[in-house]
Amino acid sequence: MRLVPASLFGRTALLILAVLVLSQAGALVLFRYYNNDHLPIRLANLLIAQIQTVTASLNAIDGDDQPAYMERLRHGDYLQLLPDSGRAAPGAIAQDTVGRRLMSLLSARLGYPTELRLAPGRLWIKVRNGPGVYWLMLPRPPHEHPLPWQWIGVAVLMALLAVTAAFALAWRINRPLRRLTAAASLVGKGAAPPPLRESGAAEISALSRAFNQMAADLHTLDADRVLLLASVSHDLRTPLARLRLGIEMVADQIDDGVHDGMVQDIEDIDAVVEQFLAYVRDDEGEAVNADGDLNRIVSAVVERYHRLGAQVTTRLRTLPALPLRLTAMQRLVTNLADNALQYGGGAIEIETALEGNMAVLRVLDRGPGIPQERLEAMLQPFTRLEPSRSGGGGTGLGLAIVARIAKLHGGDVCLRNRDGGGLEACVTLPMAA
């Protein structure tokens, strides 16, 4: 069970509520300290003043008139003075903290032990006046403060305000972070996101500014790399054509083995140039065919390999029409088949299937496979595996082109080692555009 929320809103709300609870607890401690220490002192001062007033009035009356004075006080609503007859006074002895503290203060200030009893709305105090001992009744001051419903309402309101403040704070932080996340996702897909708004808090504004600069730098770097590859690849085509023409013109003057080797070298260089051009080609410009037939594309590619004598078998299941860029998808199938034939030990298998709402293309070989930790890296540009699967050369762009075309169609590419040896390249494509 997770005790700390994962979301920024949950953590902010928890933090504010924790601070609120701690502050309320501190206020309660201060209140209890005041109620248990300072309040008894104030009550003692008030009661002593009243006791002194009553005893002074009693001393001021002639002794013969004192019984009549006390009889008048016996039935008072706010003040009564009764002689101590040895019977217990009304009420119960004060046992709470404030009552015990108040008795201690009264005894110290009056100079003799006193007793304090509590009755509903009344406070009885045993006092002395000369040789006489009396019970003095005074209105009971309210020193106990039960928790009113208003306090509970205020506490609930403060909790709601804290949650609202947490939501507002998290929303103000999450809004630019969501934009940043979406922009970062576009960068990860190779797209150029629109510039982020450089507003808000200083830290968020600085982060947006830094991300905009990073995105611009990456876009410039990628554009320069594409331009360089396109320019170099295009410029190499002309001298390669001249070399091929020159070799054919002197074919009768050189050994057949040397001639064939030179022609093969030129074809290898031309294939590398073609991969460079395929990598920098903008497939997004190709129109989407809503009725694309993946099986027909696979069959056309396989037929070409059969004419070249390659061992390619197929298992094609019935697929519905798919939204495809036909030329780009043909390039995807060709690159996977070329890669499998070059590194897969000769014979390969190509199969299609329908799994849920995804069309699946698999190309399988029985080559040496790829170490598990390198499978994901092989989909990155210019990545080659040494030495098991790279003996035939290559630029390291074939699988990167496959991954880019799959993402362009909203799909994905996964490489897996097969049981018994070999590699499976799996492409999943959604049914909808």
C-alpha positions in Angstrom: 0.0 0.0 0.0 1.4 3.4 -1.1 1.4 5.9 1.8 2.6 8.9 -0.2 0.5 9.8 -3.3 2.3 9.7 -6.7 0.6 12.8 -8.2 1.8 16.3 -7.6 -1.7 17.3 -6.5 -1.9 14.5 -3.9 1.5 15.3 -2.5 0.8 19.0 -2.3 -2.5 18.4 -0.6 -1.0 16.0 1.8 1.8 18.5 2.7 -0.7 21.4 3.2 -3.0 19.3 5.3 0.0 18.1 7.4 1.1 21.7 8.0 -2.5 22.6 8.8 -2.8 19.8 11.3 0.5 20.6 13.0 -0.4 24.3 13.3 -3.8 23.4 14.8 -2.1 21.0 17.2 0.3 23.7 18.2 -2.6 26.1 18.8 -4.4 23.5 20.9 -1.3 22.9 23.0 -1.0 26.7 23.7 -4.7 26.8 24.5 -4.4 23.9 26.9 -1.3 25.6 28.5 -3.2 28.8 28.9 -6.3 27.0 30.2 -4.4 25.0 32.8 -1.9 27.6 34.1 -3.0 31.2 33.4 -6.7 30.7 33.7 -6.6 29.4 37.4 -4.5 32.5 38.3 -7.1 34.9 36.9 -10.0 33.0 38.5 -8.1 32.9 41.8 -7.7 36.7 41.7 -11.4 37.2 40.9 -12.6 34.8 43.7 -10.2 36.3 46.3 -11.5 39.8 45.6 -15.1 38.5 46.1 -14.2 36.6 49.2 -12.5 39.6 50.7 -15.5 41.8 49.8 -17.9 39.4 51.6 -15.8 39.0 54.7 -15.2 42.7 54.9 -18.9 43.3 54.7 -19.5 40.7 57.4 -16.9 42.2 59.7 -18.5 45.7 59.2 -21.8 44.5 60.6 -22.5 44.4 64.2 -22.4 40.9 65.7 -26.1 41.0 66.6 -27.0 41.8 63.1 -24.8 39.2 61.4 -27.4 36.4 61.6 -30.0 38.5 59.9 -27.4 39.5 57.2 -26.5 35.9 56.6 -30.2 34.9 56.5 -30.7 37.4 53.7 -27.8 36.0 51.8 -29.0 32.4 52.2 -31.6 32.7 49.5 -29.6 34.8 47.0 -29.2 33.8 43.4 -25.7 35.1 42.9 -24.3 35.1 46.4 -24.9 32.9 49.5 -23.1 32.7 52.8 -23.9 29.7 55.0 -22.2 28.7 58.3 -20.3 25.4 58.2 -22.5 22.9 60.1 -20.2 20.0 59.6 -22.4 18.6 56.8 -21.0 18.3 53.3 -21.6 21.3 51.1 -23.5 20.9 47.9 -21.6 19.7 44.8 -18.5 17.6 44.4 -14.9 18.4 45.3 -13.1 19.8 42.2 -10.8 17.0 40.8 -9.9 18.4 37.4 -6.6 20.1 36.7 -8.0 23.7 36.8 -9.9 23.0 40.0 -6.9 21.5 41.9 -4.7 24.4 40.7 -7.4 26.9 41.8 -7.7 25.4 45.3 -3.9 25.5 45.7 -3.8 29.1 44.8 -6.7 30.1 47.0 -5.2 28.3 50.0 -1.8 30.0 49.5 -3.4 33.5 49.0 -5.9 33.2 51.9 -3.4 31.7 54.3 -5.4 28.6 55.4 -6.5 25.4 53.7 -9.7 25.8 51.7 -12.0 23.5 49.9 -13.6 24.0 46.5 -16.8 22.2 45.5 -18.5 22.4 42.1 -22.3 22.4 41.6 -24.3 23.1 38.5 -23.8 26.8 37.8 -22.4 27.4 41.3 -19.0 27.3 43.1 -18.8 26.7 46.8 -15.7 27.8 48.7 -15.0 27.1 52.4 -13.7 30.4 54.0 -12.8 31.6 57.4 -13.7 34.8 59.1 -12.1 35.0 62.5 -13.3 31.9 64.5 -16.2 31.3 62.1 -16.1 28.9 59.1 -18.5 29.5 56.3 -19.4 28.2 52.8 -19.5 31.0 50.3 -21.5 30.3 47.1 -20.5 32.3 44.0 -21.6 32.0 40.3 -19.5 29.3 38.7 -17.1 30.9 36.1 -17.0 28.7 33.0 -13.4 27.4 32.8 -14.2 24.3 30.8 -14.7 24.9 27.1 -16.2 21.9 25.3 -15.4 21.7 21.6 -18.3 23.6 19.9 -19.6 22.5 16.5 -18.4 25.9 15.2 -14.8 24.7 15.8 -15.4 21.5 13.8 -17.0 23.5 11.0 -14.0 25.9 10.9 -11.6 22.9 10.8 -13.5 21.3 7.9 -13.6 24.6 6.1 -9.9 25.1 6.6 -9.3 21.5 5.3 -11.4 22.3 2.2 -9.5 25.5 1.6 -6.2 23.6 2.0 -7.2 21.0 -0.7 -8.4 23.8 -3.0 -5.1 25.6 -2.5 -3.3 22.4 -3.3 -5.3 21.8 -6.4 -4.7 25.4 -7.6 -1.0 25.1 -7.0 -0.7 21.7 -8.6 -2.8 22.9 -11.6 -0.5 25.9 -12.1 2.5 23.6 -12.1 1.0 20.7 -14.0 -0.3 22.8 -16.9 3.1 23.8 -18.3 4.5 20.4 -17.3 1.9 18.7 -19.5 2.8 20.9 -22.4 6.4 20.1 -21.8 5.6 16.4 -21.7 3.7 16.5 -25.0 6.5 18.5 -26.6 9.1 16.1 -25.3 7.1 13.2 -26.8 7.1 14.9 -30.2 10.8 15.3 -30.0 11.2 11.7 -29.2 9.2 10.8 -32.3 11.5 13.0 -34.4 8.9 15.8 -34.9 9.5 19.5 -34.3 7.1 20.7 -31.5 5.8 24.2 -31.5 7.7 26.5 -29.1 6.5 26.4 -25.5 5.1 29.5 -23.8 7.9 31.0 -21.7 5.6 32.4 -18.9 4.6 31.6 -15.4 7.0 31.1 -12.4 10.6 31.9 -13.0 11.7 28.3 -12.7 9.0 27.1 -15.1 9.8 29.9 -17.5 13.5 29.0 -17.4 12.7 25.3 -18.0 10.5 26.2 -21.0 13.1 28.5 -22.4 15.8 25.8 -22.1 13.6 23.2 -23.7 12.8 25.5 -26.6 16.5 26.1 -27.2 17.2 22.3 -27.0 14.4 21.5 -29.5 15.7 24.2 -31.8 19.3 22.9 -31.6 18.1 19.3 -32.2 16.1 20.4 -35.2 19.0 22.3 -36.6 21.4 19.4 -36.0 19.0 16.9 -37.6 18.4 19.1 -40.6 22.2 19.6 -41.0 22.7 15.8 -40.8 20.0 15.1 -43.3 21.4 17.7 -45.7 24.9 16.3 -45.4 23.8 12.8 -46.0 21.6 13.8 -48.9 24.3 15.9 -50.5 27.1 13.4 -50.1 24.9 10.5 -51.3 23.6 12.4 -54.3 27.1 13.6 -55.3 28.4 10.1 -55.1 26.0 8.8 -57.7 27.7 10.5 -60.6 31.2 9.3 -60.0 29.9 5.8 -59.3 28.1 5.8 -62.7 31.3 6.9 -64.4 33.3 4.2 -62.7 30.7 1.6 -63.8 30.8 2.9 -67.4 34.6 2.9 -67.4 34.8 -0.7 -66.1 32.4 -1.9 -68.8 34.4 -0.1 -71.5 37.6 -1.9 -70.5 36.0 -5.2 -69.6 37.8 -7.0 -72.4 41.2 -5.9 -71.1 40.9 -7.1 -67.5 40.5 -10.5 -65.9 36.8 -11.6 -65.5 37.3 -12.1 -61.7 38.7 -8.6 -61.3 35.9 -7.2 -63.4 33.2 -8.9 -61.4 34.8 -7.9 -58.1 35.0 -4.2 -59.2 31.4 -4.3 -60.3 30.3 -5.8 -57.0 32.2 -3.1 -55.1 30.4 -0.5 -57.1 27.0 -2.1 -56.4 27.8 -2.3 -52.7 28.7 1.4 -52.6 25.5 2.2 -54.6 23.5 0.2 -52.1 25.0 2.1 -49.2 24.2 5.4 -51.0 20.7 4.2 -51.5 20.3 3.5 -47.8 21.5 7.0 -47.0 19.0 8.5 -49.4 16.2 6.2 -48.0 17.0 7.4 -44.5 16.8 11.1 -45.3 13.8 10.7 -47.6 10.7 12.4 -46.2 8.1 9.6 -46.1 5.5 11.9 -44.5 5.0 13.5 -47.9 3.6 10.3 -49.4 -0.2 10.1 -49.5 -1.9 7.5 -47.3 -3.9 4.8 -49.2 -6.9 3.9 -47.0 -7.3 0.6 -48.7 -3.7 -0.6 -48.4 -3.1 -4.4 -48.8 -0.2 -5.5 -46.7 -0.3 -9.1 -48.0 0.0 -7.8 -51.6 3.0 -5.7 -50.7 4.7 -8.7 -49.0 3.9 -10.9 -52.0 5.4 -8.5 -54.4 8.6 -8.2 -52.4 8.9 -12.0 -52.0 8.3 -12.5 -55.7 11.3 -10.3 -56.5 13.5 -12.3 -54.0 12.3 -15.6 -55.6 13.5 -14.3 -59.0 16.9 -13.7 -57.4 16.9 -17.2 -56.0 16.5 -16.3 -52.4 14.9 -18.8 -50.0 11.8 -16.9 -48.7 8.7 -18.6 -47.5 5.4 -16.9 -46.5 2.4 -17.6 -44.2 -0.1 -14.8 -45.0 -3.3 -14.7 -43.0 -6.3 -12.7 -44.2 -6.0 -9.0 -43.3 -8.5 -6.2 -43.7 -7.6 -3.0 -45.7 -5.1 -0.9 -43.8 -4.2 2.9 -44.1 -0.7 2.6 -45.6 1.9 4.6 -47.4 2.5 2.0 -50.1 6.1 2.9 -51.1 7.2 3.4 -47.5 5.7 0.1 -46.4 7.4 -1.7 -49.3 10.7 -0.2 -48.2 9.9 -1.5 -44.6 9.3 -5.1 -45.8 12.4 -5.0 -48.1 14.7 -3.7 -45.4 13.5 -6.5 -43.0 13.9 -9.1 -45.6 17.3 -7.8 -46.7 18.5 -7.8 -43.1 17.2 -11.3 -42.4 18.8 -12.7 -45.6 22.1 -11.0 -45.0 22.5 -12.1 -41.4 20.0 -15.0 -41.0 21.8 -17.9 -42.5 20.0 -18.2 -45.9 16.3 -19.1 -45.6 13.8 -16.7 -44.0 10.1 -16.7 -43.3 7.6 -13.9 -43.6 4.2 -14.1 -42.0 1.2 -11.8 -41.4 -1.6 -12.1 -38.9 -4.4 -10.2 -37.3 -4.2 -9.9 -33.5 -7.0 -7.9 -31.9 -7.1 -4.6 -33.6 -3.5 -4.8 -34.8 -2.1 -6.2 -38.1 1.2 -8.0 -37.4 4.1 -8.6 -39.8 6.9 -11.0 -38.7 10.2 -11.7 -40.5 12.0 -14.7 -39.0 15.5 -16.1 -39.6 17.7 -18.8 -38.1 20.9 -16.7 -37.8 23.1 -16.1 -34.7 20.6 -13.7 -33.2 21.4 -10.6 -31.1 22.5 -10.3 -27.5 19.5 -9.5 -25.3 20.9 -6.3 -24.0 21.5 -5.0 -27.6 18.0 -5.7 -29.1 16.6 -2.2 -28.4 19.7 -0.4 -29.5 19.7 -2.1 -32.9 16.7 0.1 -33.9 18.8 3.3 -33.5 20.5 4.8 -36.6 24.0 3.8 -37.5 24.0 1.0 -35.0 25.8 -2.2 -36.1 26.5 -5.4 -34.1 30.0 -6.6 -34.0 31.0 -9.3 -34.9 28.3 -11.9 -35.1 25.8 -10.1 -37.4 27.9 -7.5 -39.2 30.2 -9.5 -41.3 28.3 -8.6 -44.5 28.8 -4.9 -44.1 26.0 -2.4 -44.0 25.4 1.1 -42.7 23.3 0.4 -39.6 20.3 2.2 -41.1 18.1 -0.6 -42.3 16.3 -1.3 -39.0 16.2 2.5 -38.1 14.3 3.1 -41.4 12.0 0.3 -40.5 11.3 1.8 -37.0 10.7 5.2 -38.5 8.2 4.0 -41.1 6.4 1.9 -38.4 6.0 4.9 -36.2 4.9 7.0 -39.2 2.0 4.5 -39.4 1.3 4.6 -35.7 2.9 1.2 -35.2 5.9 -0.3 -33.4 8.8 -2.6 -34.1 10.1 -5.3 -31.7 13.1 -7.6 -32.0 13.1 -10.9 -30.2 15.5 -13.9 -30.2 13.8 -17.1 -31.2 13.9 -20.4 -29.3 16.4 -22.6 -31.1 18.4 -19.7 -32.5 17.6 -16.9 -34.9 15.8 -13.5 -34.7 12.2 -12.4 -35.1 11.4 -8.9 -36.3 7.8 -8.1 -35.4 6.0 -5.0 -36.8 2.5 -4.1 -35.4 0.3 -1.7 -37.3 -3.1 -0.3 -36.1 -6.2 -0.9 -38.1 -7.1 2.8 -38.1 -5.0 5.7 -39.3 
